Amino acid sequence: MTPPEAPNDGNAARGDTPPAVSVCASDAPKLEVMAKRRDFLACARPPARKQGTKGMMVQGRNRQNDGGIRMGFTCSKKVGNAVARNRAKRRLREAARMILPAHGRPGWDYVLIGRAAETAQRPFEELKRDLIYALKKIHGQ
């Protein structure tokens, strides 16, 4: 379905709305989701880097290529039942979607691991700050 077109004169009549505009930056690196176990394991072993924060653990690995940013999410059963784990992963996914295009590096893999009782309860702004902090530490800034 396509959005309605705006009038050419720039004046919309009452009830008319301008066309929908994408707010995504076109020059931002493409985000991909990792699904293979071997990719998660590669982020966990050296020379990959790790940084823990109060809200999450972040593992990062340079793939040595020009591809986009890849991200993966996981929570152990220590986080809680399936509902709690999925809620924590949804929060991590949204924080990564907002932060990684600006602070992540193309060609890198990132795995965000939820923490028990912290990821789901932590205020979202602090969760985003935790991710920015972890990325700075991983990249040596």
C-alpha positions, 0 to 999 in steps of 0.5 A: 500500500502506498501513502497518499501524495501531498498536494503540489501547492504545499497546502494540504486541505483539512484532513489531508496528510502529507505522504509518509517519510522514512526516518531511517538514514540511508547511509547507515550501515545495514543491520543483519541478524545472526542465526547460526550457532557458529557465529555466536561461538565465534563471538565468544572465543578469542580474539573476540572482545567482551564487555559487561555492563549492568544491563547486559553482556556484549561480545564483539568480533571483527569479521575482517570484511566490508559487510554490514553490522551483524547482531545476535541476541540470547538469554539463558534460562537464568533470566526466567521463563520464556516470557521473561527471556523474550521480553529481555531479548525484545528490549535488547533488539530495540536498543541495538536497532537504535544504537548500532547504526551510530556506534557500531562498526561495519564488518563487526558481529555483536552478541548481546546477552541478557542478564537475569533481573536486570535487562527487563527491569532496567530503564530503557535509556540506561540500557541504551547507555550501557550498550554505548559504553560497552561498544566504546570499550570493545572498540578501544575508545 
